[in-house]
Amino acid sequence: MDVPTSEAQTRRGLAWLTGFVLVNTALAVLITASNIPFADTRWEGHSVLFLATALPGHFLFFGALLAVPALLLGRLLRSTRWMIASAVLLQSLWIGLLLADAKVFALYRFHVNGMVLNMLFGGALQEQVAFSPGMWGLIALGAGLLLTLEVATAWLWWRVLTGRPSLVRVQHVWWAAGLMLLVSQSMVVYYDARGDRSVMSQLTYIPWAQPITLKAALRRAGIKTANAADLPKIGEGVLRYPRKPLQCAKPPSMNVLVVAVESLREDALTPETMPNTWRHAQRAQWFGHHYSSGNATRFGLFGLMYGLPGGYWHAMLAEQRGPVIIDRMLATGYRMHVYGSAPLYSPEFDRTVFAKVRDRIVNGPANLPSEARDRVVIDRLRADIREHPAGQRFFGFVFLDSPHAPYHVPRGFASPFQPMAQDVNFLNLGPDHDPTPEHNRYRAAVRYSDGLIGELLSTLEESPLGDDTVVLITGDHGEEFNDLHQNYWGHNGNFSDYQLRTPFVLLWPGKAPQRHDQVTSHEDLVPTLMRHALGCEGDSADYSTGYDLFGEAPASRPLVVESWSKRGIRDGDRTYLFDNLGAASVVDREYRVIPGADVSPAAVRSSWEMLTRFQRH
């Protein structure tokens, strides 16, 4: 495709690049539109205009950014061939990223973001999510087909342009692209100020949209804008945690053992799926209406170990501030046994929850699959219990990973749950896919984890430590298998019961067995242990937003819950969802939007207080 350099050929090269970007923009629009629920959306004239301008304008902008390196390379080497080759490669990678993002969004309702990239390039994703050879084969086949399509499009467009030189006028499309960007961004400014969700809610579907909002500037100019029911953001270096020094006059009276199971949904606690935990639950404090503080591991375990909403995660990470419960245990000589089957450095629990005891963290061997790592860490903790010196308190923490997708069981594991998927192909998951085989594989992984828990508790009971050790069995969050029939799978996707509710079984020596039906949260563990096991009698509100599980339950209780892309408030049968723009929508228990519903001012006030209680003012 090399041609002599001339003004005419330069125009032709620009025209080719413009047309190639246009074709890929159209493909990008189609990929993104596949996730837009056109049939379920109330369309109005201005919302149709917004989508018609925002989608192509958005992808033309990204296409232009990718075209610049190809254009510069072609100019530098004075070769049209190099320009075309680099453009084909960049646009192939771009469309491949959009295809991956579309699948992520379809399953979890968020776009590929910094946390996903951190897990991918930090190695944690490969250690926790294993793709089957068949799935890798499909990905490779798709990548090959995409590259072939891009090459064919590039060649065909060059031939067309060579035969019809008048098509060089396609370059003028950039004026239209600029106009579409101007119109769509102006609509965002206007309808954001008015609080019009018919426009603003569509930004959710556009990958990596960066809308311009000017509410503050408009208010300063005297223009009335709609009030947003937003929640505060917690910055770095702003913590006042705890608010007062701990008041702990009594010595600790209990050892503490926390067993956290990845993706353990509430209805997994049955005699069939978790026979060992079920048996122990009959003699325990069993909290049957329990919620995690988030639908992702970092926010669920954060709430469990800090007694705070997940919104404090980033500030605690920035200051590498551990929780007061670890402070108290270290001050009173507890021996620490901290085990993670999944790595406890991603998320960064080694710089948050266990910042002061990071030298005590033992991660499962990275060269082993999840089910084998679970076996290793359980055996190590059992050995610690057998060898624990008399007269010293201990804190044990173990995080089991087998129930994480794609749901790990040992080779040859006899599962009673059939039919069971032999592997999980994420590309097959969709609104019409029967989840039974995948759900049965998940239940098998949970049953395997339950067997390990049974071994651990037997070792504890056989030791002298069993009579004065509090044991908690719970999950970091739940797991969904399209239970809502809205194409939600796994976790991180919504704040429904399926992704937030998890078992909470508290074995407490000396307490009569009891089933508790009030709403409880992961945030409640810390104030309960601090008061009843660690000898601290001060006001727990000075270090936690949770409640004493053995105290008086509040009559109503909004729960602040966190995800990778949203914040929510669970308030009875309603959930209030807050996006990055501060706008709110309301869904019911089945996660259906309630048109025209208002966010409860009382719930917002309560949540605001919880999210600002430990900020410096």
C-alpha positions as CSV (number, residue, x, y, z in Angstrom):
1,M,0.0,0.0,0.0
2,D,3.1,2.3,-0.1
3,V,2.6,5.3,-2.4
4,P,4.7,8.3,-3.2
5,T,4.4,11.1,-0.7
6,S,2.3,14.0,-2.1
7,E,-0.5,16.3,-1.0
8,A,-3.0,14.1,-2.7
9,Q,-1.7,10.9,-1.1
10,T,-1.7,12.7,2.3
11,R,-5.3,13.6,1.9
12,R,-6.1,10.0,0.9
13,G,-4.3,8.7,4.0
14,L,-6.3,11.0,6.2
15,A,-9.5,10.0,4.5
16,W,-8.6,6.3,4.9
17,L,-7.9,6.8,8.6
18,T,-11.1,8.7,9.1
19,G,-13.2,6.1,7.3
20,F,-11.6,3.3,9.3
21,V,-12.3,5.1,12.5
22,L,-15.9,5.6,11.4
23,V,-16.4,1.8,10.7
24,N,-15.0,0.9,14.2
25,T,-17.1,3.6,15.8
26,A,-20.2,2.0,14.3
27,L,-19.0,-1.3,15.6
28,A,-18.4,0.2,19.1
29,V,-21.9,1.7,19.1
30,L,-23.4,-1.7,18.3
31,I,-21.4,-3.4,21.0
32,T,-22.4,-0.9,23.7
33,A,-26.0,-0.8,22.5
34,S,-26.3,-4.5,23.2
35,N,-26.4,-3.8,26.9
36,I,-28.9,-0.9,26.7
37,P,-32.4,-2.2,27.8
38,F,-34.4,-0.3,25.0
39,A,-37.6,-2.3,25.6
40,D,-37.6,-1.4,29.4
41,T,-36.8,2.3,29.1
42,R,-39.2,5.1,28.8
43,W,-38.0,7.1,25.9
44,E,-38.6,10.8,25.5
45,G,-37.5,13.1,22.6
46,H,-34.6,14.7,24.5
47,S,-33.4,11.3,25.8
48,V,-33.4,9.9,22.3
49,L,-31.5,12.9,21.0
50,F,-28.9,12.5,23.8
51,L,-28.2,8.9,23.1
52,A,-28.1,9.5,19.3
53,T,-25.4,12.1,19.8
54,A,-23.6,10.8,22.9
55,L,-22.8,7.3,21.7
56,P,-21.2,8.1,18.3
57,G,-19.6,11.3,19.7
58,H,-18.1,9.4,22.6
59,F,-16.6,6.6,20.4
60,L,-15.5,9.0,17.6
61,F,-13.5,10.8,20.3
62,F,-11.8,7.7,21.4
63,G,-11.3,6.6,17.8
64,A,-9.5,9.9,17.1
65,L,-7.2,9.4,20.1
66,L,-6.2,6.0,18.7
67,A,-5.8,7.4,15.2
68,V,-3.2,10.0,16.3
69,P,-0.4,7.5,17.0
70,A,-1.0,5.7,13.7
71,L,-1.0,9.0,11.8
72,L,2.2,10.2,13.5
73,L,3.9,6.8,12.8
74,G,3.0,7.0,9.1
75,R,4.3,10.6,8.9
76,L,7.5,9.8,10.7
77,L,8.3,6.7,8.6
78,R,6.7,8.3,5.4
79,S,4.8,5.1,4.9
80,T,1.1,4.6,4.4
81,R,1.7,0.9,5.1
82,W,2.9,1.5,8.6
83,M,0.0,3.9,9.3
84,I,-2.5,1.3,8.2
85,A,-0.9,-1.5,10.1
86,S,-0.7,0.4,13.3
87,A,-4.2,1.7,12.9
88,V,-5.5,-1.9,12.4
89,L,-3.6,-3.1,15.5
90,L,-4.8,-0.3,17.7
91,Q,-8.5,-0.5,16.6
92,S,-8.4,-4.3,17.0
93,L,-7.2,-3.9,20.6
94,W,-9.8,-1.2,21.2
95,I,-12.7,-3.2,19.9
96,G,-11.5,-6.3,21.8
97,L,-11.5,-4.2,25.0
98,L,-15.0,-3.0,24.3
99,L,-16.2,-6.6,23.8
100,A,-14.6,-7.7,27.1
101,D,-16.1,-4.6,28.8
102,A,-19.6,-5.4,27.3
103,K,-19.4,-8.9,28.8
104,V,-18.2,-7.6,32.2
105,F,-21.1,-5.0,32.2
106,A,-23.7,-7.6,31.2
107,L,-22.8,-9.8,34.2
108,Y,-21.8,-7.2,36.8
109,R,-23.2,-3.8,35.7
110,F,-20.0,-1.9,35.9
111,H,-17.4,-1.2,33.2
112,V,-13.8,-2.3,33.3
113,N,-12.1,0.0,35.8
114,G,-9.0,0.6,37.8
115,M,-9.8,-2.1,40.3
116,V,-10.2,-4.7,37.5
117,L,-6.9,-3.6,35.9
118,N,-5.2,-3.7,39.3
119,M,-6.4,-7.3,39.8
120,L,-5.4,-8.2,36.2
121,F,-1.9,-6.8,36.1
122,G,-1.3,-7.4,39.8
123,G,-1.8,-11.1,39.4
124,A,-4.7,-11.5,41.8
125,L,-7.2,-12.2,39.0
126,Q,-5.3,-15.1,37.6
127,E,-4.9,-16.6,41.1
128,Q,-8.6,-16.3,41.8
129,V,-10.4,-16.8,38.5
130,A,-9.3,-19.7,36.3
131,F,-10.5,-19.9,32.7
132,S,-11.0,-23.3,31.2
133,P,-8.9,-24.4,28.1
134,G,-12.2,-24.3,26.1
135,M,-12.8,-20.7,27.2
136,W,-9.3,-19.7,26.3
137,G,-9.8,-21.4,22.9
138,L,-12.9,-19.3,22.3
139,I,-11.2,-16.1,23.3
140,A,-8.3,-16.9,20.9
141,L,-10.7,-17.8,18.1
142,G,-12.6,-14.5,18.7
143,A,-9.4,-12.5,18.7
144,G,-8.3,-14.1,15.4
145,L,-11.6,-13.4,13.8
146,L,-11.6,-9.8,15.0
147,L,-8.1,-9.2,13.6
148,T,-9.1,-10.8,10.3
149,L,-12.2,-8.6,10.1
150,E,-10.1,-5.5,10.8
151,V,-7.5,-6.4,8.1
152,A,-10.2,-7.1,5.6
153,T,-12.0,-3.8,6.4
154,A,-8.8,-1.9,6.0
155,W,-7.9,-3.4,2.7
156,L,-11.4,-3.0,1.3
157,W,-11.7,0.6,2.4
158,W,-8.3,1.5,0.8
159,R,-9.5,-0.1,-2.5
160,V,-12.7,1.8,-2.4
161,L,-10.9,5.0,-1.7
162,T,-8.4,4.4,-4.5
163,G,-11.2,3.8,-7.0
164,R,-13.3,6.8,-5.9
165,P,-11.0,9.7,-5.0
166,S,-14.0,12.0,-4.2
167,L,-14.5,10.1,-1.0
168,V,-11.6,12.0,0.6
169,R,-14.3,14.4,1.7
170,V,-15.1,12.0,4.4
171,Q,-12.6,13.9,6.5
172,H,-15.3,16.6,7.1
173,V,-17.0,14.1,9.4
174,W,-14.9,15.4,12.2
175,W,-16.9,18.6,12.3
176,A,-20.0,16.6,12.8
177,A,-18.2,14.6,15.6
178,G,-17.3,17.8,17.3
179,L,-20.9,19.0,17.1
180,M,-22.2,15.8,18.6
181,L,-19.8,16.0,21.5
182,L,-20.9,19.6,22.1
183,V,-24.6,18.8,21.9
184,S,-24.3,15.7,24.2
185,Q,-22.2,17.5,26.8
186,S,-24.4,20.5,26.8
187,M,-27.4,18.2,27.4
188,V,-25.5,16.6,30.3
189,V,-24.9,20.0,31.9
190,Y,-28.5,21.1,31.4
191,Y,-30.3,17.9,32.5
192,D,-27.9,17.2,35.4
193,A,-28.8,20.7,36.7
194,R,-32.5,19.9,36.3
195,G,-32.1,16.4,37.9
196,D,-33.5,14.7,34.8
197,R,-32.7,11.0,35.2
198,S,-34.1,10.1,31.7
199,V,-30.8,11.5,30.3
200,M,-28.4,11.1,33.2
201,S,-29.2,7.4,33.7
202,Q,-28.0,6.6,30.2
203,L,-24.4,7.5,31.1
204,T,-24.3,4.2,33.0
205,Y,-24.3,2.3,29.7
206,I,-21.5,4.4,28.0
207,P,-18.0,3.0,28.9
208,W,-15.7,5.4,30.6
209,A,-18.0,8.4,30.0
210,Q,-16.6,11.6,31.6
211,P,-19.6,14.0,31.7
212,I,-19.2,17.7,32.4
213,T,-21.4,18.9,35.2
214,L,-21.7,22.5,36.3
215,K,-24.3,22.5,39.1
216,A,-22.0,24.5,41.5
217,A,-21.1,27.1,38.8
218,L,-24.8,27.5,37.8
219,R,-25.8,28.0,41.4
220,R,-23.2,30.7,41.8
221,A,-24.6,32.3,38.7
222,G,-28.0,32.4,40.4
223,I,-29.6,29.6,38.3
224,K,-31.7,27.2,40.3
225,T,-30.6,23.6,40.1
226,A,-32.0,20.3,41.4
227,N,-30.8,19.1,44.8
228,A,-28.9,15.8,44.6
229,A,-29.3,13.3,47.4
230,D,-25.6,12.6,47.3
231,L,-23.4,11.1,50.0
232,P,-20.0,12.4,51.1
233,K,-16.7,11.2,49.6
234,I,-13.9,10.4,52.1
235,G,-10.5,11.7,51.1
236,E,-7.0,10.9,52.2
237,G,-5.4,12.2,55.4
238,V,-8.8,13.1,56.9
239,L,-9.3,10.4,59.5
240,R,-10.1,10.9,63.1
241,Y,-10.3,7.2,64.1
242,P,-11.0,6.3,66.7
243,R,-12.7,9.5,67.9
244,K,-11.5,8.9,71.5
245,P,-9.0,6.6,73.2
246,L,-10.4,3.1,73.8
247,Q,-11.8,2.5,77.3
248,C,-10.8,-1.0,78.1
249,A,-10.5,-1.6,81.9
250,K,-11.1,-5.4,81.9
251,P,-8.7,-8.0,80.5
252,P,-9.8,-9.9,77.4
253,S,-11.8,-13.0,78.2
254,M,-11.9,-14.9,74.8
255,N,-9.8,-16.0,71.9
256,V,-11.3,-15.1,68.5
257,L,-11.4,-17.2,65.4
258,V,-12.9,-15.8,62.2
259,V,-13.6,-18.1,59.3
260,A,-14.5,-16.2,56.1
261,V,-15.7,-18.0,53.0
262,E,-15.5,-16.4,49.6
263,S,-18.9,-15.6,47.9
264,L,-21.0,-17.5,50.6
265,R,-24.6,-16.7,50.0
266,E,-27.1,-16.9,52.8
267,D,-29.2,-19.8,51.4
268,A,-26.1,-22.0,51.2
269,L,-26.4,-22.7,54.9
270,T,-28.4,-25.9,54.7
271,P,-27.9,-29.4,55.9
272,E,-27.3,-30.6,52.4
273,T,-24.8,-27.9,51.3
274,M,-23.0,-27.1,54.7
275,P,-23.7,-30.0,57.0
276,N,-20.9,-29.2,59.4
277,T,-21.6,-25.5,59.7
278,W,-25.4,-26.3,60.0
279,R,-24.7,-28.7,62.9
280,H,-22.6,-26.1,64.7
281,A,-25.3,-23.4,64.0
282,Q,-27.8,-25.3,66.1
283,R,-25.7,-24.5,69.2
284,A,-24.7,-21.0,68.2
285,Q,-25.9,-17.5,67.9
286,W,-27.3,-17.6,64.3
287,F,-28.1,-14.3,62.8
288,G,-30.5,-15.1,59.9
289,H,-31.1,-11.7,58.4
290,H,-27.5,-10.6,58.0
291,Y,-26.0,-8.3,55.4
292,S,-22.4,-7.8,54.3
293,S,-21.1,-4.2,54.0
294,G,-20.5,-4.6,50.3
295,N,-20.8,-6.9,47.3
296,A,-17.0,-7.2,46.8
297,T,-14.3,-8.8,49.0
298,R,-12.5,-5.6,49.9
299,F,-15.7,-3.9,51.2
300,G,-17.2,-7.0,52.9
301,L,-14.1,-7.9,54.9
302,F,-13.3,-4.3,55.6
303,G,-16.7,-3.8,57.2
304,L,-16.3,-7.1,59.1
305,M,-12.9,-6.2,60.6
306,Y,-13.3,-2.4,61.1
307,G,-17.0,-2.2,62.0
308,L,-17.3,0.7,59.4
309,P,-18.9,1.2,56.0
310,G,-16.7,0.3,53.0
311,G,-16.6,4.0,52.0
312,Y,-13.7,4.4,54.5
313,W,-11.6,1.9,52.6
314,H,-9.6,4.4,50.5
315,A,-8.8,6.6,53.5
316,M,-7.7,3.7,55.6
317,L,-5.5,2.4,52.8
318,A,-4.0,5.8,52.2
319,E,-3.0,6.1,55.9
320,Q,-2.3,2.3,56.3
321,R,-4.5,2.5,59.4
322,G,-5.5,-0.9,60.9
323,P,-8.7,-1.4,62.9
324,V,-9.0,-0.8,66.6
325,I,-9.8,-4.5,67.2
326,I,-6.3,-5.5,66.1
327,D,-4.8,-2.6,68.2
328,R,-6.6,-4.0,71.2
329,M,-5.4,-7.5,70.6
330,L,-1.8,-6.5,70.1
331,A,-1.9,-4.4,73.2
332,T,-3.0,-7.4,75.3
333,G,-0.6,-9.9,73.9
334,Y,-2.7,-11.9,71.5
335,R,-0.8,-14.3,69.2
336,M,-1.8,-13.7,65.5
337,H,-2.6,-16.5,63.0
338,V,-3.6,-14.9,59.7
339,Y,-4.1,-17.1,56.7
340,G,-5.4,-16.2,53.2
341,S,-6.1,-18.8,50.5
342,A,-6.6,-16.0,48.1
343,P,-3.8,-13.4,48.5
344,L,-4.3,-10.9,51.3
345,Y,-2.3,-8.3,49.4
346,S,-4.9,-7.9,46.6
347,P,-7.1,-6.3,47.8
348,E,-4.6,-4.6,50.1
349,F,-5.6,-6.1,53.4
350,D,-1.9,-6.2,54.2
351,R,-2.0,-2.3,54.3
352,T,-5.4,-2.0,55.9
353,V,-6.9,-4.7,58.2
354,F,-3.6,-6.4,58.9
355,A,-1.3,-3.4,58.5
356,K,0.2,-3.8,61.9
357,V,0.6,-7.6,61.6
358,R,1.5,-8.0,58.0
359,D,4.6,-10.0,59.0
360,R,2.1,-12.6,60.3
361,I,0.2,-13.0,57.1
362,V,0.5,-16.4,55.4
363,N,-0.9,-16.6,51.9
364,G,-1.7,-20.0,50.2
365,P,1.0,-21.2,47.7
366,A,0.4,-19.3,44.5
367,N,1.3,-22.4,42.4
368,L,-1.6,-24.3,43.7
369,P,-5.3,-24.1,42.7
370,S,-7.8,-22.6,45.1
371,E,-9.0,-25.8,46.6
372,A,-5.5,-27.0,47.3
373,R,-4.6,-23.6,48.9
374,D,-7.7,-23.9,51.1
375,R,-6.4,-27.2,52.3
376,V,-2.9,-25.8,53.0
377,V,-4.1,-22.8,55.1
378,I,-6.6,-24.9,57.1
379,D,-4.0,-27.5,57.9
380,R,-1.6,-24.7,58.9
381,L,-4.2,-23.1,61.2
382,R,-5.0,-26.5,62.8
383,A,-1.3,-27.0,63.5
384,D,-1.2,-23.6,65.1
385,I,-4.1,-24.5,67.4
386,R,-2.6,-27.8,68.5
387,E,0.8,-26.1,69.2
388,H,-0.6,-23.0,70.8
389,P,1.1,-22.2,74.2
390,A,-1.1,-22.4,77.3
391,G,-2.0,-19.1,79.0
392,Q,-1.8,-16.9,75.8
393,R,-4.8,-15.5,73.9
394,F,-4.9,-15.9,70.1
395,F,-6.6,-14.4,67.1
396,G,-7.2,-16.6,64.1
397,F,-8.3,-15.5,60.7
398,V,-8.7,-17.7,57.6
399,F,-10.1,-16.8,54.3
400,L,-11.2,-19.8,52.1
401,D,-11.4,-19.2,48.3
402,S,-12.9,-22.4,46.7
403,P,-16.4,-20.9,46.2
404,H,-15.0,-18.1,44.1
405,A,-16.0,-18.4,40.4
406,P,-15.3,-20.7,38.6
407,Y,-16.0,-22.6,41.8
408,H,-13.2,-24.9,42.7
409,V,-13.4,-28.6,43.9
410,P,-10.7,-31.2,44.1
411,R,-10.4,-33.6,41.2
412,G,-12.6,-36.6,41.8
413,F,-14.7,-34.7,44.5
414,A,-18.0,-36.6,44.9
415,S,-20.7,-33.9,44.6
416,P,-24.3,-34.7,45.5
417,F,-25.4,-31.8,43.4
418,Q,-26.2,-32.8,39.8
419,P,-26.1,-31.9,37.0
420,M,-22.9,-30.1,37.8
421,A,-20.8,-28.0,35.3
422,Q,-17.3,-29.4,34.8
423,D,-16.1,-25.9,34.3
424,V,-17.7,-22.4,34.1
425,N,-17.6,-20.7,30.7
426,F,-18.3,-17.0,31.4
427,L,-19.0,-16.4,27.8
428,N,-22.1,-18.7,28.0
429,L,-23.7,-16.8,30.9
430,G,-26.6,-14.8,29.8
431,P,-30.3,-14.0,30.4
432,D,-31.5,-17.3,28.9
433,H,-28.8,-19.5,30.3
434,D,-29.9,-22.2,32.7
435,P,-27.9,-21.6,35.9
436,T,-28.4,-25.0,37.4
437,P,-25.1,-26.6,36.4
438,E,-23.1,-23.6,37.6
439,H,-25.1,-23.2,40.8
440,N,-24.5,-26.9,41.5
441,R,-20.8,-26.5,41.0
442,Y,-20.9,-23.6,43.4
443,R,-22.7,-25.6,46.0
444,A,-20.1,-28.4,45.6
445,A,-17.3,-25.9,46.2
446,V,-19.2,-24.6,49.3
447,R,-19.6,-28.2,50.6
448,Y,-15.9,-28.8,50.1
449,S,-15.2,-25.6,52.1
450,D,-17.6,-26.8,54.8
451,G,-15.7,-30.0,55.1
452,L,-12.5,-28.0,55.9
453,I,-14.4,-25.9,58.4
454,G,-15.6,-29.1,60.1
455,E,-12.0,-30.3,60.4
456,L,-10.9,-26.9,61.8
457,L,-13.7,-26.8,64.4
458,S,-13.0,-30.4,65.4
459,T,-9.4,-29.6,66.1
460,L,-10.4,-26.6,68.1
461,E,-12.9,-28.6,70.2
462,E,-10.2,-31.3,70.9
463,S,-7.8,-28.6,72.2
464,P,-7.9,-26.8,75.5
465,L,-8.8,-23.6,73.6
466,G,-12.3,-24.7,72.6
467,D,-14.0,-23.6,75.8
468,D,-13.0,-19.9,75.6
469,T,-12.8,-19.3,71.8
470,V,-15.4,-17.2,70.0
471,V,-15.8,-18.6,66.4
472,L,-17.4,-16.7,63.6
473,I,-18.3,-18.4,60.3
474,T,-19.5,-16.0,57.6
475,G,-18.9,-14.9,54.0
476,D,-17.4,-11.8,52.5
477,H,-20.5,-11.3,50.4
478,G,-23.1,-13.4,48.5
479,E,-23.2,-14.8,44.9
480,E,-25.9,-14.5,42.3
481,F,-27.0,-16.9,39.6
482,N,-29.5,-14.8,37.7
483,D,-31.9,-15.2,40.6
484,L,-33.5,-11.8,39.7
485,H,-33.9,-12.8,36.1
486,Q,-32.1,-9.6,35.1
487,N,-28.9,-11.2,33.9
488,Y,-26.9,-10.6,37.1
489,W,-24.2,-13.2,37.8
490,G,-21.6,-13.6,40.5
491,H,-21.1,-10.5,42.7
492,N,-20.2,-6.8,42.3
493,G,-23.3,-6.3,40.2
494,N,-26.0,-5.1,42.6
495,F,-27.1,-4.7,46.2
496,S,-29.8,-7.3,46.2
497,D,-30.2,-10.0,48.9
498,Y,-28.4,-12.5,46.7
499,Q,-25.2,-10.5,46.6
500,L,-25.3,-9.0,50.1
501,R,-26.8,-11.6,52.4
502,T,-24.5,-14.2,53.9
503,P,-24.6,-16.6,56.8
504,F,-23.4,-15.3,60.2
505,V,-22.9,-18.1,62.7
506,L,-21.3,-17.0,66.0
507,L,-20.2,-19.8,68.3
508,W,-19.9,-18.1,71.7
509,P,-19.0,-20.3,74.7
510,G,-21.4,-19.9,77.6
511,K,-24.3,-18.5,75.6
512,A,-27.4,-20.5,75.0
513,P,-28.2,-21.2,71.3
514,Q,-30.5,-18.6,69.7
515,R,-31.8,-17.7,66.3
516,H,-31.8,-13.9,65.8
517,D,-34.1,-12.4,63.1
518,Q,-33.3,-8.7,63.3
519,V,-31.4,-7.0,60.5
520,T,-27.6,-7.3,61.3
521,S,-24.5,-6.2,59.4
522,H,-20.9,-7.1,59.2
523,E,-20.3,-3.8,61.0
524,D,-21.7,-5.3,64.1
525,L,-18.9,-7.9,64.8
526,V,-16.3,-5.4,66.0
527,P,-18.4,-3.6,68.7
528,T,-19.7,-7.0,69.9
529,L,-16.2,-8.5,70.3
530,M,-14.8,-5.3,71.8
531,R,-17.4,-5.2,74.5
532,H,-17.9,-8.9,75.3
533,A,-14.6,-10.5,74.5
534,L,-11.9,-7.9,74.7
535,G,-13.0,-5.9,77.8
536,C,-13.8,-2.5,76.3
537,E,-16.8,-0.8,77.8
538,G,-16.6,2.6,76.1
539,D,-19.1,3.9,73.6
540,S,-18.7,1.8,70.4
541,A,-19.8,4.8,68.3
542,D,-16.3,6.2,69.0
543,Y,-14.8,3.5,66.7
544,S,-17.6,1.8,64.8
545,T,-20.9,2.4,63.1
546,G,-22.2,-1.0,64.0
547,Y,-24.3,-2.2,66.9
548,D,-23.7,-4.7,69.8
549,L,-25.3,-8.0,68.5
550,F,-26.3,-8.8,72.1
551,G,-27.7,-5.3,72.8
552,E,-31.0,-3.7,71.8
553,A,-31.6,-3.8,68.1
554,P,-32.6,-0.5,66.4
555,A,-36.2,-0.2,65.2
556,S,-35.1,0.8,61.7
557,R,-31.7,0.6,60.3
558,P,-30.4,2.0,56.9
559,L,-27.3,0.1,55.8
560,V,-24.6,1.8,53.7
561,V,-23.3,-0.7,51.2
562,E,-20.4,-0.4,48.8
563,S,-19.4,-1.8,45.4
564,W,-16.7,-1.1,42.8
565,S,-18.8,1.4,41.0
566,K,-21.7,2.5,43.2
567,R,-22.8,3.2,46.7
568,G,-26.1,2.2,48.1
569,I,-28.4,2.5,51.1
570,R,-30.5,-0.6,52.0
571,D,-33.6,0.7,53.7
572,G,-36.2,-1.9,54.4
573,D,-37.6,-3.1,51.1
574,R,-36.0,-0.3,49.1
575,T,-32.4,0.3,48.0
576,Y,-31.2,3.8,47.1
577,L,-28.4,3.8,44.5
578,F,-26.0,6.6,44.1
579,D,-23.8,7.0,41.0
580,N,-20.6,9.0,40.6
581,L,-22.6,12.1,39.7
582,G,-24.4,12.1,43.0
583,A,-27.7,11.3,41.4
584,A,-29.9,8.7,43.1
585,S,-32.4,6.1,41.9
586,V,-34.7,3.8,43.9
587,V,-35.2,0.1,43.4
588,D,-37.3,-2.5,45.2
589,R,-36.3,-5.8,46.7
590,E,-36.5,-7.4,43.2
591,Y,-34.2,-4.6,42.0
592,R,-36.8,-3.0,39.8
593,V,-36.7,0.7,39.5
594,I,-39.6,2.5,41.3
595,P,-40.5,5.4,39.0
596,G,-40.9,8.7,40.8
597,A,-39.8,7.3,44.2
598,D,-37.9,9.7,46.4
599,V,-34.9,8.8,48.6
600,S,-35.7,8.8,52.3
601,P,-34.2,12.0,53.8
602,A,-33.9,10.1,57.2
603,A,-31.9,7.3,55.5
604,V,-29.6,9.8,53.8
605,R,-29.0,11.8,57.1
606,S,-28.2,8.6,58.9
607,S,-25.8,7.4,56.2
608,W,-24.2,10.8,55.9
609,E,-23.5,10.7,59.6
610,M,-21.9,7.3,59.4
611,L,-19.7,8.3,56.5
612,T,-18.5,11.5,58.2
613,R,-18.3,10.4,61.8
614,F,-14.6,9.6,61.5
615,Q,-13.6,12.4,59.2
616,R,-11.7,15.4,60.5
617,H,-13.9,18.5,60.4
